Amino acid sequence: MNQTEIINIFTKKTLGLTFVLSAAAFAFAQEKVGISGSVVNKSNQPVPYASVTFSNKANKLFSDATLTDEKGQYRLDLAPGAYDITIEAIDYKKSVVNKQITAAGNIGALSVDPETSATNLKTGDIQGVVITAPSTKPYKVELDKRTYDPSQDIVSKGGNLQDVLSNVPSVSVDTDGTVSMRGSSNVRFLINGKPSALLGIDDGANALQSIPADQIERIEVITNPSSKFEASGTAGILNIILKKSKKTGFNGSITGTLGYLPQTNLNTNLSWRKGNLTWFLNGGGGYRESKNTSRNNATYFDAVNATDRLQADQESITESKNDNYNATTGLVYDISDKTSVNASGTVRTFDSSNYGNVFYNYRLLDGSTPSTRRENTGSNNNLAFQGDFGLDHKFDDKGQNLSLSLSLQSSRSYNDTNVTQTESNIERLTNLINQDTTNKTLVGKADYELPIGENSRIEAGYRIDINQNSYDNDVSQKNAPFPDYYFLPTFTYRANYREVFNAGYVQFKSKIGNLGYQLGLRNENSQIDIKYQNLDFFSPRIDKTKNYNNLFPSVFLSYEIAKDNQFLVNYSRRIDRPRSFFLIPNPSYTDNQNIFDGNIDLNPSYVDSYEFGYSISKNKFTVNPTLYFRHSTDDVKMLVYSTDDGAFHTKPINLGTDDRYGLDLNFNWDATKWLKLLGNVDLFGYKTTGISDAPELNGETMSFEGSGFSSRARLTTTFKIDKTFSFQFQGFYRGAQKSENQDRKDMYAISFGASKTVLDGNGTLSFNIQDIFNTRAMRSITKNASFVRDSYMQWQPRQFALSFTYRFKQGEKIDQPKRKKDINANAAGDDQQAPM
């Protein structure tokens, strides 16, 4: 059985496996009965936050535990049988009673006696136990990040990560799937705090569509990362935290979606927690169609000969059909109260077939109007694996911790494209394009925390990244009426890319009165090796080695005026390393009139980022305005030029500087019981410098000078009709931007969603329409001395989807004890995330 057959079997069986596992979990959950009760003292007063442990005398697997709420009450599901019930609470003696559980119902009050040396402190005031209730605020501000909870995002229900990111404050998604933060697209993606095979090799739009929205617990927006994070990503980091239930027993949910453009999805999240062991499974998949439309209208100014072009109009429409499946399973085992190990595995497949037509209509100097048509048929197959292993150890209860992790990842991508070109309805040539890409990655990390006194902490760590990509690109051509194919030597090549990053960091956190501060320094050593050879025998093999060693400092300050009311000031230095395919001289060929060329001499860009913010959060209102300034050096610009055959080439180059400054305002307002508003407004200015006289311009120059002022805005309005029904409107606007050679037009879109809770709260029915008025399209005008080109691109037209979620649950949520509040604590936003 070959690899392709194995992949096909996997993709066909995944949804079936999803149904079977979900049904099995549901059946298991029904074997138990729901019981309730309370814990009281001798005065019959409730004892809040007491620990209640049920030990099954016949089978320890049926044992369970829970905590009482603020009223001393508890509720959980148990298998019928005989139990030893242990009650423990601060300032009370440990108590053990025997009970026979036979049927659902209230088992009455359990009484505890006070300690003889009781401190008379209220148990509810202790720091050791946390009861977590569902948050009503989808947006939260912390010292070094902002957290977005997509659970209340009705518009993206049944969608994917790309749909969710379209609603995240300070983040925007272009029509081609490019994600940017505050106008910069150099965003670093992490899954649970580390790079992931789920996002593939280059974090493209297909990768964003491979993660269902239903599997996302929260998104951490880190616009100015501390030294604890890797330094790549000058715009910042988006850390995607996937769901992992903390409830006891079997818990989970199933979500099915139907939509148009045709899409079907089925996803599930399952978990089982019993004693020291937690197991989880997230997975599913589906089918999705997409339609991409682009138009380019070019006018040339340098026509001399009769056959020279005066005008070229191009229209491209590509339709694709995609199958996407993924599954992640893992476990966490508590060896002791202080040590736990974890392991998880992920597999992801993405298959697509596409069909497209590109039409060219020309007007020549001699008055003739020839036309050309390129018909494209292609297929794409991706397969990715990832294994994660970790160990977490607490040396004591004061916060001295050590975390070790290892991630092994492998992915490969096959792309096959057939292109037939006809001129004036006569077949002229055929291209066969085969692109194979493989990637292997190793990420090893060690992080250590040492508390010093009540408010201070030292953090230090080491990280190694080893990435290896190989590219195998074959482009052959057949010219009519000749029957044989021959290779195009410039575009047929082999390339190997290897990068090794070694990094170490140290940072110190402390607090003096109301002033909190965090100082950090990170050192990264990067070595990149590129080997490239094409079939053009006149071009020698290229071997290129690049070495960088850089220091990246970070400073974070906070001043707390009152609770949930503080000023925030921070600074960090970042690096923008070119993506691997940007460094391959000829990375792509699908259209002989629009070609992207890599640049093996491309170097990193660096940015110094400053922020000054204010955050206030009350019961119904949160507002967070932030002034920011980013200064980039060796900024990467996209050089656009035309060749003698009339083709347009795009090539990245290091050129000049780029300054961005502005006001990023985020707010959340529960205006009334039935109206909630979540908004983001980014008012920003920009100034770009740089003039290119690259050899590709044939003696001309291209200016990238430009400055101006623009804006981005998003507003999500949620109307709550009653406890079971809500609907939502989400509006997006991006203002125009100009430079000396490019004018990018403004863009807006409005989406709608509605959600209805059914089946006594266990089910949710959702409906949404993305881009109601079909206006989400990118328009720009590019010009220089030789031509002016008007471009239009729409990645996806209007879509709608209907989804249904069913939740089956068992047991109560129990969080682990937490340390005393530390205003500088990085909650869960660093690399210390649970396994995938």
N, C-alpha and C positions, 0 to 999 in steps of 0.2 A: 504493500500500500504506500503510495507516494505522499509527499507532504501536502499537495493540493487536495487529495482525497480526504486526508485527515482533517484539514481545515474545513472542508465542506460538511463532513459529518458533524464536526463541532458546532458549526453555525446552525445546522438544521435541528440539532438536539437541544440547544441552549434554552429556547423558550419552553420546550417541553419539560426540561429539568426545573425551570423556574416555577412552572405550575405544580409539579410534583412536590418540590420542597415546600412551597407555600401551603399546599393542601395538607401535607404531613404535619407542618408546624401548627396549622389551624386545628387539626384533629387532636394533636397532643394537648393543645391549650384547653380543649373542651373537657378533658378528663378531670379537671380540678373544679373545686367549688369555691365560691367567693365568701370569705368570712370577714367580719369586722369586730371591733372591740375598742376598749379604752384602757388607759393606765391612770390610776388615781392614788393619792396618798391616804393616810389614815383619817384625814379630815374630809375625805371624799372630794378633794380638789384635783383637777386634771394635772398630769405631769407631762409637759410638752417635751418633744424631742427625745423621748426615751427609746432605747434599743430593745426590740422584742424579737427573740430568736425562737423559731419553731424547729425542734429536732425530732425527725420521724424515727420512732423506735425500731421499725422494721426495715426501712430502707433510707440510708442517708441521702440518696439522690433526691428524695422528696422534701428534704429540709429546706428552710427558707428563713429570711429575716426582713424586717422592715423597721421604720421609725414612726413614732407618733407625731402628729401635726401639732400646731400651736394650741389646739384644744384637747390634747392628750388622746386623740383618736387615731386609729390606724385601719387599713384595709389591705387585704392581699388574697391571692388564690392558693389553695392547698389541696393536695390529694387527700381523700378521706383516710383516717388512720389514727393511731395513738401518738401523742406528741409530748415531749418535755418542753415547756415554755420557760425561757429565761428572760427576765426583765432586768435591765441595767440602766441607771440614770445617775448623773452627777448629784452628789449629796444624798443619795439613797442607797440602801443596802441591796445587794444582788438578791434576786428572788427567783425561785424555780417552782413551777406548778405543773401538774399533769392534766392533760385534757384529751378527750376522745372527740375527734372531728368526724362527724357523720354526714352532715348536710350543710348547705349554705345557710348563712344567717349570722346574727350577733352572738358572740360567745360570752358577752358580759364584761364587767370591769375586773381588771387585774390590779391588786393592791401592792404597794411597796412601802417599806418602813424607812424613815430618815436615818442617816448616819448619826451616831452620838456626837460627832465633832463637825456637824454640818456647818457650812459657812453661811447658810441662809441666802446664798445668791440664787437668783432665778435661773433655772436650767436653760431657759430660752436665751440667756445672755452669753452662753459659752461660745468660744470661737471654734470648737472642735467639730461641730456638725453643721452641715449646710443642707437646707431643704430648698430645692430648686423648683420654682414655679415657672410656667410658661411666660416668657417675656412679652410685654405688649409693645415694646419699642424695637423696630426693625433696624435701628441704627444706633451704635454706641461708640463714644470717643474714649480712647485710652491714651496713655503717655506717648507711645510710639506707633500706634495704629488706630484704625477705625474699623469696626466690625459691622457687617451687614448680614441680617437674618432673612433669608428668602422665603421663610415659611408663610409669610403674609403677602407674598407677591403672587397675586391671582393671575396676572397677565402671563407669567411664564410657566404656569402649571402645565404639566405634560410636555414641556419643552426640554431644552438642554442647557449646558453651561453658557453657550453664546447668548441664549435668550435671557438668562439670569443676569449676565454681565451688562446687558443693555439697560438694566434698571438700577445698577449699583452706583451710588453717589461717587463723584470724582472720576468715573470710568465711562468711556464711550466706545462703541463698536461701530466701525465703518461698514459700508455695504459689502465689502469684500471679506469681512470677518476680522479685519485688523483691529486689535484692541489697543487703546491708548489711555493714558492717564494725564490729565491736564495738558492735552495737546501733543504729548510725546508717545510714540508707539514702542519705545524700547522698554517694554514691560517684562519682568521676570515672573514666570508662573511656577508655583509650587503646589504639590498635592500633599496635604498633611505635613507640611514643613519641608518637603524635599522634592527634587525633580522626579518625574514619573514617566514610565512607559505609556501611561494612559494618554499623554499629550504628544506622543510620537517624537519625531526628530526635531521638527522645527516649529511646533506650536501653531500650526495653521488652522484655518477655519474648520477643516474636517475633524481635527483633534478636539476643538471646542464642542463640536456637535456629538462627540462620542461619550460625553459624560451627562447622563440624564439629570434634570433639575431635581428630581425626587431623591437623588442620592446625596445632595449637597446640604450639609447642616448649616454652614455659615461661610462667609467670604471675608477674609481680613485684608483690608486695603492699607498698604504700608507705603505711604508716599515718600517717606524719608527713613529708610531702614537703619537700624543701629548696627554697630560693628559685629554683633552676633550673627547677622545674616551675611550671606555671600554678597560681594560688592557689585556683581553684574546687575544690569537693569537700571539705567539712569533715571527712568521715569518712576521706578519703584517696584514693589512686589505685590502680586496678588496670590494670597495663600488660600487654596481651596480646601476646606475641611469637610471630609466626607462623613456621613452618618455612622455612628457606632453606639448602639443603645447601651445605657447604663442600668436598665431595669433588670430585675431578677426574673428567672424563668424564661419561657419562650415569648418573644415579642417580635413584631414585624408589621410590614405593610406591603400591599400589592397595588400598583398603579398601572392601568391600561389607558391608552390614548388612541383616538382616531382623528384624522385631520385631513385638510386639503391646503396646499398641494398635497397629494396623497401621502399620508404618513400613518404608520401604526407602530406603537411601542408598548412593551410590557416590561415592567421593572419591579423588583422586589428588594426589600431590606429585611433581613432576618437576624436575630441574635438569640443566644441562649446563655444565661448566666446562672451558674449553680456552684456554690461554695467558692473554691479558689480558681475556678475555670470560667472564662468567657469565650464564647465562639460567635462568629458573625459571618454573614454572607450577604454581599450586595451584588446584584447582577441583573441581567436582562438584555434586551435588544429590540430591534425593530427595523422597519423599512421606511425610507423617506425619499421623496423626489424633490429636485430643485431645478430652478431655471435661472440662468445667468444671461443678462443682456448687456452688451457694450456697443458703443458707436464712437467712431473717430472721424472727424471731418477736417482734412488738412488742405491748406492753400500754400503753394510754393511761390517764392518770389524770384528765383534765380533761373527760370527757364530760358534756354538759349537755342537749342536745337528743336526741330519739328516734333521729335518724339519725346521731348521733355514733358514732365507733368506740370500742369497748372493747378490741378485739384485732384484729390483722392478722397473718396468717401468709403468708409468701412462700417459694416454692421455685423456683429457676431452674436449669435444666440446659441447657447449650449444648455441642453437638458440632461440631467443625470439621475440615475437611480442608485440608491445607496442602501446597503445592509450593514448594520452595526450591532455587534454583540460584545458584551464584556461581563466578567465575573471576578469578584474579589472575595477571598475567604481567608480567615485568619483566626488566631486564638491568642489569648493572654492568660498566663498562668502565674498566680501569686505563690512563689516558693515559700515566702514568709511574709510577715507584716511589712518588711522593709525591702524585699527583693522580688521583682517580677520579671518574667521573660515574655517575649511576644514574637510571633512569626506570622507572616501572611504571604499570599500569592495572588497575582493578578494575571489574567489573560484577556486580551482584547483583539477583536478582528474587525476590519472595516473593508468592505468590498463595494465597488461602484462600477457602473457602466455609464458611458456618456456618449451623446451624439450632438454634434454641433455643425453649424454652417457659418462660414465667414464670407461675406460678399464685399467685393471691391469694385467701385465704379470710378473710372478715371476720365479726366478731360485733358487732352494733350494740346500742345501749342499749334499743331496742324489742324485742330478742330475735331479730330476723331474722339470717340468715347468708348474705348474698349472696357471690358468687364472681366473680372476674375472671381471664381467661386472656389473656396476650399472647404471640402466636406471632411469632418473629423469623426472617427469612431474610436472609442478607447475603453480600456478597462483598468481598474486599479485594485490591488489587493494588498492589505496591510495586516501584519500579525505582530503582536507585541506580548512579551512576558516580563514579569517583574517579581522578584522575591525579596522580602524584607525581614530582617532579623534584628532584635533589640534586647537590651537588658537595662533595667532601671533599678538603682539601689539607693536607699536612704540610709545614711550612716547613723542618723539620729532623728529625733522629732523636731529639731530646730531648723531644718531646711538645708542640711548638708547633703547634697545629692550628686550622683554620678549616672550619666546616661551614655550608653554605647549603642551604635546602630550600624548596620551594613545593608546596602541595597544593591542588588544585582539586576540589571535590566538588559533586555535584548529586543530589538525590533527590526523588521525588514519590510520593504515596500517594493512592489512590482507595478510598473506602469507601462502599458502597451498602447500605442496610438497609431492608427492608419489614417493617412491624409491623402485625399485625391484632389488635385487642382485642375480646374477647367478654365479655359480662356475663350470667351465668346462661344460657349457651349461645346468647345472641343477639348478633350482631355489632353493635358500637357505633361503632367508629372504626378507621381505617387511617392509619398514618403512612408517609410516604416520606422517608428520610433520606439525603442525599448529602453526603459530606464529602471535600473535596479539599485536600490539603496539599502544598506544594512547599518545598524548601529548597535554598539555594545558599550555599556556604561557600568562603572562601579563607583559607588559613593560610600565612603566610610567616615564616621563622625564619633567624636568623644566630647562630651560637655560636662563641666563640673561647676557646682555652685557651693559657695561657702559663706554663710551668714556671719556678720561681725556685729555683735550687739543687737539692739532691737530694730534698727532702721537701715543698716548697711549690709551690703552683700558684694562679694567678688564673684565674677563669672569668668571662666576661661574655657577654651576648647581648641580642638584641632579638627581639620577636615581635609580629605583628599578626594578629588574627582578625577576619574580617568574615562575619557570618551574616545571612541574610535568609530569613524564613519568611513564606509567605502562606497564609491559611486562607480557604476558601470553603465555607460550611456552609448547606445548604438543608434545611428541615424543613417538610413540608406534611402536611396532615391532611384526612381525609374523614369526616364524621359520618353514620352511617346514619340515615334512609334516603336522604339527599341524595347525588347522584352526583358532585358536583364537589369537587375538592381546593382548599384554600386554605393559604397560608403561615402558619406560626406565627411572628409577627414577632419575638418575644423570642429565638428560637433560630435564626432565619435571619439570617446576618450575613456580612460580609466583614472580614477583619483582616489587617494587615501588621505584621510584627515585624522590626526590624533592630537589630543590635547590633554595635558596633565596639569591640574591645579592643586597646589598645596597651600593651605591657609591656616593661620592661627590667630586667635583673638583673645583679648582680655578687656573686661569692662568692670567699672566700679559704680555701684548705686548707693545712694545715701539720701538722708533728709535732715535738714536743719530747720527746726520750727515748721513753718508752712512751705519752705523751699525744698523741693526735691530735685536731685540732679543725677545724671548718669553720664559718665565719661568712658569712651571706648576707643580702642585702636585695633585695627585688623591689618595683617600683612598677608598678601597673596602673591605667590610666585606662579607664573603661567608659562608653560612651554607648549608651543604649537608646531607640529610638523605636517607639511603638505607635500604629497608626491603626485604629480600630474603629467599625463602623457596623452596626446591625441594622435590621430593617424596622419596628420600633416607632417611628412618626413622632413620638411624644411624647418620644422619647429622642434627644438631639442626638448628632452624631458626636463621638467621643472621640479626641483627640490627646494623647498623653502622652509626655513626654521625661524620661528619668532619667539623671543623670550621677553617677558615683562616681570618686573618685581615692583610692587606698589604698596604704599601705606595708605590706609583708609581710616581717617579719624571720624568720630561722631560725638556730638555733644547734645544732650537733652536736658532741658530745664523746665520745671513746673512750679508755679506758685499758686497755692490753694487759698483763695479768698474765703471760701466757706465750703461746706460739703457739696460736691458736684458743681463747683463753681471755681474755675481755675484758668490761669494763663499758661500757655505752652510755647516754648522757644526751642528750636533745634537746628542743628547743622550736620551735614554728612557729605562725604566725598564718595562718588560712585564711578563705575567704569562701564562702558558700552563695548563689549567684545563683538566683533562681527559674527554673524551666523556662519556656520560652516559653508553653506552653499553660496554665500556672498563672496567667498574667497576662491571658489572654483572658476577658472577663467570662462568656461562656457557651460553653465549649469543647466540650461534649458533650451529646448527648441521644439515648439509646437506650431509656430506661425512664422513663415519666412519674411513677413512684413513687420513683425513686432517681436524683437529679440531682447532677452535680458542677458547681459554679460556680467560675469563676476569679475572681481579685481583681487588678484593674489597679493597685491601690495597694500591692501586696505588695512589700516591700523585702528586700534581702539580709540574711542572718544572718551573724554573725561568730563564730569560735571561736578560743580560745587553747588549744593542745594541748601537753601535757607528757608525757614518757616517761622512765622510768628502767629500764634493762634489763641483763641479764647473759646472756652466751652462752658456752657451752663446747662444743667439738666434739672428740670422740675418734674412733677408728676405727669403733666400733660404736654410738656414742651421741652425740646432739646434744640439748641442752636450752637453751631460751631463755625464761626468765620475764621479763615486762615489767610494771611498774607504770605505769598511765597515768591522766591526769586531763584532762578536756575541759570547758571552760566556754563555753557558747554564749549570745550575747545576741541579742535580737530573734528568738527561736526561732520557727519556723513550726509552728503547731498546726492541726489539722483541726477546724473548727467544724461540728458536726452539729446540725441543727435541723429542725423540721417546720413545714409551712405549713398554711393553713386547709383546703386540699384533701387533707390527710393525707400529702402527699409528703415524703420525707426529702431534705434538701439537705446537701451537704458542701462546705465552702469553706475554703481555706487563709488563715490570718491570722498576722500577726506578734504574738507575745504572750509576754512574760516571758522567763525564762532556763531553761536546761537544763544540769545538771551530770552528768557521767558519770565514774566512777572505778572502777578495778578492777585485777585481776591477769589478764593474758593469758599463759597458759603453753603453749608449743609444744615438742614433743619428738619425736625419731625414734630408735628403738632396734632394732638388729639383735640380737635376744635370742639367737638361735641361727642355725645355717646354714639352718634351715627355718622360722624364725619372725621376722617383722618387724612392728614397731608404729610407727604414726604417729598422734600425738594432739594435740588442742588443747582446752584448758579455759579458759573465760573466766568468772571470778567477778567480778561488777560490781554496783555500787550506782548509784542514780539519784535525782535530786531535781529536780522540775519546779515552776516557779512560774508564775502567771498566772491571772487571772480575767477573763472576757470579759462585757461588757454590750453586745455588738453589736446594732444595730437589728433584725437578723434574729430575735433572741430575744424580741422583743415585750415588753420590760420585765423579762424574766428574766435571770439570769446563769448562766454556765457556768464551772465551775472546772476548771482543768487542774493544780491542785496535786496533787502526789503524790511519794512517795519510797518506797524499798524496796530490796530486794536480790534479784538473780536470777542466772541462770547459763546458759551455753551450753557444750556439750561435743561433741566428735567423736572417734571412735577408729576407725582403719583397721587391721585385722589381716590380714597376708598370710602364708599358709602355702605354703612351697615344697616340693612333694613330691619333685621331682627337677629336673634342669637344664631340662626342657622343660615342666613342668606346675606351675602355681600356682593357688591360689584365695584369695579375699579376702572379708572381711566389713567393712562400713562402717556404723557406728552414729552417729546424730545425736540430740541432745537440746537443746531450748530451754525454759528455765524460764518460769514465769508472771511477768507484770508487772502492776502495778496503779497507777492514778491515781485521783483522786477521782471521775471520771465514767466510767472504763473499766477493765474487768478482762479482761486477755488471758490465756487458759489456756495451760498448757504443751503441748509437742508433741514427738514423737519419731518416728523412722523407722529401719529397718534395711534395708540393701541387700546384694546378694551378686554376686560376679563370679568367673569362672574363665577361665584362659588356658592354651592348649597350643601349644607351638612345633612346627611340622611342616616337611617338605620341607627337611631339612638346615639349619634355621635361617632359611630364606628366607620362611617363612609362619607366621602366628599365627592360631589359631582361638580366639575369645573368646565367652563367654556371660555375661549379667548379668541380674539381676532388681532393678528399682528399687522400693523401698518394699514389702518382702516381705509385711508384715502390713497394708498399706493404711491406715496410720495418719497419714500426712502431711497434716494438715488444720489449718486455723487457726480457733480459736474465741475469741469475745470477747463481753462484755456491756457495752453502753453505756447510761447512764441519766442523766436529769436530772429536774427537777420535773414535766415533762409526760409522760414515757414511759420505758420500759425496753425495750431491744432486744437479743435474743440472736441472735448471728450465727455462721454456720458457712460455711467456704469451702474447697473442695479443688480445686486447679488441675488436677492430673492424678492418676488412680488408678494402681494398681499396673501396671508395665510390664515386659516382658522383651525382650531382643534377642540375636541371634546375628550375629557379624561375623567376616569373614575378611580378613586383610591379607597381601598378597604384596609382597616387597621385591626389586627388582632393583638391583644396585649394581655400580660399576665404579670402580676407583681408590681411593686412600687419602685420608684426611682430612688437610688441611694447614692449620694456623692461621697467621695472620700473626704476625711478630715482635711481642713485647710490650715495653712499657717496664718498668723496674724496679718491683718491688712498691711500691705506695703504699697504705698502710692506709686513706687517705681516698678512694681512687679509686672513682668511681661506675661501675665495670666497664662494663656496657652498659645501665644502668637509667635513663638520662636520655633526653632527646629525640633523642639521636644514634643512632637505630636504622636498620637497613637498610631499604630501601624495601619496600613491600608486594608 
